[in-house]
Amino acid sequence: MGAEHSKNPEAVEAIALLSEHERHDLSTAFRQLVSPDGKSEPDAHANFDVISFQAFSRKVLAEDMSKRFHQAMSEKSALVDRDLVDRDAFTISVANITKGNLEKKCHYYVRLAADYRKGVSPTPSAPHLHHLVCGLITAALNSRALNPRVNVWGGATSEANAKLARTMLDEMIFAKHPSGERKSAVSFYEDPIPDDVVFSEADLEKWLLENALMPRLFDHVFRSMFFAASDLAETVPDGGLELPLLPVLDGSGGEESLLDPTAVLYLNNCLPMDCRQNWRQVFDTKQHGQSFATMLQKLEKVGGPSLLVVRDSDGYVFGGFASVPWTISSQYQGDNSCFLFSLSRGMGIFNAGEYNDHFMYLNHEMETLPNGLAMGGQPGYYGLFLAADFGSGHSHAEPTCTTYNSPQLSKEKEFVVSRVEVWAVGQAQERKGTAHGSVLDKNLELQAMMEMVGKPMSGVYEPVEDPNEEQ
């Protein structure tokens, strides 16, 4: 494109950040912005105004953010009329916001968040940033690259996007706001967004370093606006594979799930890298019924990590990530990559601490041990527990769960189960050696315990045949 021959050092530096394909895409975008037919090759003095840019970006950016980005681009323009953007200014701005370092990106992020006067450094407030993040989440989920996957999950809503935006901002807001001690990771969400807290570029840089999802949203939105959809989220600067914001759904189960696209976006970003590419639903009480035995039968075939999602009778949605396959045992399992989460009130991820290793627990038909599925805490005081009768559960976490430092996830400590889903995450893995037996078959310790109390192995767990399952 023309900027490759620019005498502007900043434009030359910006062009060097782009691949050959990206330069071609940027040249095409500039031609669409300055030519009435979008095809004529622009001359050396070509430029575009804010109306042209808003028309170009309307499917991605909200009108106010489009105006602010045009204003930020115009600061780099050499034109006398600073309300116009020339080729060099366009090249510099797009290259820096999509491929530049964090400092260069933050220069534009701050200007996207709040109105400002040219030549004066903007100072966005907490409500400004909340509006920006809402817009970015909406833009990402509406982008041509993600939209098919969003529709699989039933479509995004502005309310869910606003909740996720608040969740992503709360830590930074709280760190700046002298409002006293925070009660929990979800309770702060109930407070109004303080409008007397403002943020500098340095604050924003620190936040982006600590919040991995935000840079990915920014990159996705601006790459989707200027570069070809086939190039989106495929590679990162070091040549490695960049994982998608939303997973590919293998099979059915998304559209009527307890999870909406915003929740999937949030949870997927918190999973280990090798768990983000593919999800498949392996159990849903809506399809398989409220049967603990059936859930065990489905779990025993999952050879890798999984997500448990629960909705109680009060409508609260919460759950946990299991880093290893579920196995019936008298011992705790898993590792510190397990976590609990809440999707009601505010959203929250609660990672394991160092107090104990009670990450996962699953047992059935034992007389002296708790029967059910649990994550975190102690018997009778689990962070999340589903009883083996499958009608009830509890989340006893006062003041917090000892394993995950999580608050009470359900509305009431003792809750009634409304619905449960289990998702296998990552590449499909089938557990070997369980097709014709129980998950107890390889648990020698528990086999010995059962023999000591005089119970035969066959009485512990008989898999229930699923008439709907393909043979």
ZAMARGU-4260 file (C-alpha; in steps of 0.2 Angstrom, whole numbers, plus 5000, padded with zeros to 4 digits):
<rodrens>
0) 5000/5000/5000 | 5005/5018/4998 | 5011/5020/5016 | 5025/5008/5012 | 5034/5022/5002
5) 5030/5035/5016 | 5043/5047/5021 | 5035/5048/5039 | 5046/5037/5050 | 5032/5033/5062
10) 5022/5026/5047 | 5037/5016/5041 | 5039/5009/5058 | 5020/5004/5059 | 5020/4996/5042
15) 5035/4985/5048 | 5023/4978/5061 | 5011/4971/5048 | 5012/4955/5038 | 5010/4955/5019
20) 4992/4950/5020 | 4988/4963/5033 | 4996/4976/5022 | 4985/4971/5008 | 4969/4971/5019
25) 4973/4988/5026 | 4976/4995/5008 | 4959/4988/5004 | 4951/4996/5019 | 4958/5013/5016
30) 4952/5012/4998 | 4934/5008/5004 | 4935/5023/5016 | 4941/5036/5003 | 4933/5030/4987
35) 4915/5032/4983 | 4915/5015/4974 | 4928/5007/4986 | 4938/5001/4971 | 4947/5017/4964
40) 4965/5018/4969 | 4967/5033/4980 | 4979/5047/4976 | 4993/5053/4988 | 4982/5066/4996
45) 4967/5055/4999 | 4958/5056/5017 | 4942/5052/5025 | 4931/5061/5038 | 4922/5054/5053
50) 4905/5050/5044 | 4915/5039/5032 | 4923/5030/5046 | 4907/5027/5056 | 4899/5020/5040
55) 4914/5009/5038 | 4915/5003/5056 | 4896/5003/5061 | 4895/4984/5061 | 4909/4983/5074
60) 4910/4998/5084 | 4897/5008/5093 | 4895/5026/5086 | 4903/5035/5100 | 4918/5024/5100
65) 4920/5025/5081 | 4920/5044/5083 | 4933/5043/5097 | 4944/5032/5087 | 4943/5043/5071
70) 4948/5058/5083 | 4963/5048/5089 | 4968/5044/5071 | 4967/5062/5066 | 4980/5067/5079
75) 4993/5058/5068 | 4987/5066/5053 | 4998/5079/5044 | 4983/5088/5036 | 4979/5106/5040
80) 4961/5100/5043 | 4964/5089/5058 | 4946/5082/5057 | 4952/5072/5042 | 4963/5056/5042
85) 4976/5053/5029 | 4984/5037/5024 | 4999/5039/5036 | 4988/5042/5051 | 4977/5028/5046
90) 4992/5016/5044 | 5000/5021/5061 | 4984/5020/5071 | 4978/5003/5064 | 4995/4995/5065
95) 4998/5001/5083 | 4981/4996/5090 | 4982/4979/5082 | 5000/4974/5082 | 5009/4987/5093
100) 5016/4985/5111 | 5005/4988/5126 | 5010/5006/5128 | 5005/5010/5110 | 4989/5001/5112
105) 4985/5009/5128 | 4986/5026/5120 | 4971/5022/5109 | 4962/5012/5122 | 4961/5027/5134
110) 4955/5038/5120 | 4942/5025/5115 | 4935/5026/5133 | 4931/5044/5135 | 4928/5061/5126
115) 4943/5072/5126 | 4950/5088/5118 | 4964/5086/5106 | 4981/5088/5114 | 4975/5085/5131
120) 4977/5068/5139 | 4960/5059/5143 | 4956/5053/5160 | 4942/5040/5158 | 4931/5036/5174
125) 4925/5019/5179 | 4908/5022/5170 | 4918/5027/5154 | 4928/5011/5155 | 4913/5000/5159
130) 4904/5007/5143 | 4920/5003/5133 | 4921/4985/5139 | 4903/4982/5136 | 4905/4989/5118
135) 4920/4978/5115 | 4912/4962/5122 | 4896/4966/5111 | 4907/4970/5096 | 4918/4954/5098
140) 4902/4943/5099 | 4894/4951/5084 | 4910/4950/5073 | 4909/4940/5058 | 4922/4928/5064
145) 4913/4924/5081 | 4895/4926/5076 | 4891/4908/5070 | 4898/4901/5087 | 4888/4914/5097
150) 4872/4909/5088 | 4875/4891/5093 | 4874/4896/5111 | 4858/4906/5109 | 4864/4923/5106
155) 4872/4936/5117 | 4862/4949/5128 | 4867/4967/5133 | 4863/4962/5151 | 4875/4948/5151
160) 4888/4958/5143 | 4886/4972/5155 | 4888/4959/5170 | 4904/4953/5162 | 4911/4970/5159
165) 4908/4974/5177 | 4917/4958/5183 | 4932/4963/5173 | 4933/4980/5180 | 4929/4977/5198
170) 4947/4973/5203 | 4954/4989/5196 | 4939/4999/5202 | 4941/4992/5220 | 4960/4995/5220
175) 4957/5014/5216 | 4942/5017/5227 | 4943/5021/5246 | 4927/5012/5250 | 4933/5000/5264
180) 4935/4981/5264 | 4928/4971/5250 | 4917/4957/5256 | 4919/4945/5242 | 4923/4943/5223
185) 4904/4944/5219 | 4897/4955/5233 | 4906/4971/5226 | 4896/4969/5210 | 4880/4974/5219
190) 4888/4991/5223 | 4885/5005/5210 | 4900/5010/5199 | 4909/5024/5207 | 4910/5039/5195
195) 4923/5048/5205 | 4937/5036/5201 | 4948/5040/5185 | 4962/5030/5177 | 4978/5035/5168
200) 4986/5026/5154 | 4998/5018/5167 | 4983/5011/5177 | 4976/5004/5161 | 4992/4996/5156
205) 4993/4987/5173 | 4975/4981/5172 | 4978/4974/5154 | 4993/4965/5160 | 4983/4957/5174
210) 4967/4953/5164 | 4971/4942/5149 | 4954/4943/5142 | 4954/4961/5138 | 4969/4962/5126
215) 4961/4947/5117 | 4945/4957/5115 | 4953/4972/5109 | 4964/4963/5097 | 4949/4953/5090
220) 4938/4968/5088 | 4950/4979/5079 | 4958/4964/5068 | 4940/4960/5063 | 4937/4977/5057
225) 4952/4979/5047 | 4959/4962/5042 | 4951/4947/5033 | 4940/4936/5043 | 4951/4921/5038
230) 4966/4928/5047 | 4957/4932/5063 | 4964/4924/5079 | 4974/4912/5069 | 4992/4917/5073
235) 5001/4927/5086 | 5017/4937/5083 | 5028/4923/5088 | 5020/4912/5075 | 5011/4901/5088
240) 4993/4896/5087 | 4980/4909/5095 | 4965/4900/5103 | 4948/4906/5099 | 4938/4917/5111
245) 4924/4904/5110 | 4926/4886/5108 | 4920/4875/5094 | 4905/4865/5100 | 4906/4847/5096
250) 4889/4840/5095 | 4872/4847/5101 | 4868/4855/5118 | 4873/4874/5116 | 4857/4883/5112
255) 4847/4878/5127 | 4861/4877/5139 | 4863/4885/5156 | 4877/4895/5148 | 4875/4910/5137
260) 4889/4916/5125 | 4895/4929/5137 | 4897/4915/5151 | 4906/4904/5139 | 4918/4918/5134
265) 4922/4921/5152 | 4924/4903/5157 | 4934/4898/5142 | 4947/4911/5145 | 4950/4904/5162
270) 4953/4887/5157 | 4970/4879/5154 | 4976/4882/5136 | 4973/4865/5130 | 4955/4865/5136
275) 4949/4880/5126 | 4947/4874/5108 | 4933/4861/5109 | 4918/4858/5121 | 4906/4844/5120
280) 4891/4841/5132 | 4891/4824/5140 | 4877/4826/5153 | 4862/4837/5155 | 4847/4833/5167
285) 4835/4841/5154 | 4840/4826/5142 | 4846/4812/5154 | 4835/4815/5169 | 4840/4818/5187
290) 4849/4802/5190 | 4866/4802/5199 | 4870/4784/5192 | 4867/4791/5174 | 4878/4806/5177
295) 4892/4794/5184 | 4890/4783/5168 | 4893/4798/5157 | 4907/4805/5168 | 4916/4788/5167
300) 4918/4790/5149 | 4926/4807/5149 | 4945/4804/5149 | 4950/4822/5152 | 4945/4839/5161
305) 4927/4844/5162 | 4915/4859/5168 | 4901/4856/5180 | 4887/4868/5179 | 4873/4869/5192
310) 4857/4879/5193 | 4848/4879/5210 | 4829/4881/5212 | 4832/4900/5215 | 4839/4902/5198
315) 4858/4904/5204 | 4870/4897/5191 | 4887/4891/5197 | 4899/4876/5196 | 4917/4870/5195
320) 4931/4865/5183 | 4938/4848/5186 | 4956/4846/5179 | 4956/4827/5179 | 4943/4814/5175
325) 4931/4811/5189 | 4934/4794/5198 | 4925/4786/5212 | 4937/4786/5227 | 4938/4789/5245
330) 4952/4801/5242 | 4952/4819/5235 | 4958/4821/5217 | 4963/4835/5205 | 4976/4848/5207
335) 4977/4867/5209 | 4971/4871/5192 | 4953/4866/5197 | 4942/4881/5201 | 4924/4885/5207
340) 4914/4899/5198 | 4898/4909/5200 | 4888/4916/5186 | 4874/4924/5197 | 4874/4942/5205
345) 4892/4946/5199 | 4903/4933/5190 | 4917/4926/5199 | 4932/4913/5197 | 4938/4906/5213
350) 4955/4898/5211 | 4963/4885/5223 | 4974/4891/5237 | 4986/4882/5248 | 4976/4878/5263
355) 4972/4860/5258 | 4971/4849/5242 | 4952/4845/5243 | 4950/4849/5224 | 4938/4836/5219
360) 4928/4822/5227 | 4916/4808/5221 | 4909/4794/5230 | 4894/4783/5229 | 4885/4770/5241
365) 4897/4771/5255 | 4891/4769/5273 | 4904/4780/5282 | 4909/4792/5269 | 4899/4807/5260
370) 4890/4800/5245 | 4890/4813/5231 | 4901/4825/5221 | 4910/4839/5229 | 4923/4852/5226
375) 4933/4861/5240 | 4930/4862/5259 | 4927/4848/5271 | 4913/4835/5273 | 4897/4843/5277
380) 4905/4860/5273 | 4910/4859/5255 | 4911/4874/5243 | 4900/4864/5231 | 4891/4848/5235
385) 4879/4837/5225 | 4871/4823/5235 | 4870/4806/5227 | 4851/4807/5228 | 4853/4821/5216
390) 4839/4831/5222 | 4849/4842/5234 | 4866/4850/5237 | 4875/4863/5248 | 4887/4877/5247
395) 4894/4880/5265 | 4907/4893/5263 | 4907/4905/5279 | 4917/4915/5278 | 4924/4907/5262
400) 4928/4889/5256 | 4944/4883/5263 | 4950/4876/5247 | 4945/4889/5234 | 4942/4904/5245
405) 4925/4905/5237 | 4909/4913/5244 | 4892/4904/5245 | 4888/4900/5227 | 4870/4896/5229
410) 4857/4907/5236 | 4854/4896/5251 | 4867/4886/5259 | 4856/4870/5257 | 4849/4871/5239
415) 4837/4861/5228 | 4845/4856/5211 | 4835/4862/5196 | 4847/4857/5182 | 4865/4851/5180
420) 4876/4850/5165 | 4893/4843/5162 | 4904/4848/5148 | 4920/4839/5142 | 4933/4853/5138
425) 4947/4851/5126 | 4950/4838/5113 | 4939/4823/5115 | 4946/4809/5126 | 4938/4793/5130
430) 4943/4784/5146 | 4950/4767/5142 | 4945/4751/5151 | 4928/4757/5157 | 4917/4753/5143
435) 4911/4737/5151 | 4914/4741/5169 | 4913/4753/5183 | 4925/4768/5187 | 4929/4758/5203
440) 4937/4744/5192 | 4955/4751/5194 | 4953/4758/5211 | 4962/4745/5221 | 4961/4754/5238
445) 4942/4756/5237 | 4941/4738/5231 | 4950/4732/5247 | 4939/4743/5258 | 4923/4736/5250
450) 4930/4718/5253 | 4933/4723/5271 | 4915/4728/5275 | 4909/4713/5265 | 4901/4722/5250
455) 4904/4715/5233 | 4910/4726/5219 | 4895/4723/5208 | 4884/4731/5221 | 4893/4748/5221
460) 4889/4755/5205 | 4880/4747/5190 | 4880/4758/5174 | 4863/4762/5168 | 4860/4759/5149
465) 4855/4775/5140 | 4842/4771/5127 | 4847/4787/5118 | 4865/4783/5117 | 4872/4778/5100
470) 4878/4760/5100
</rodrens>
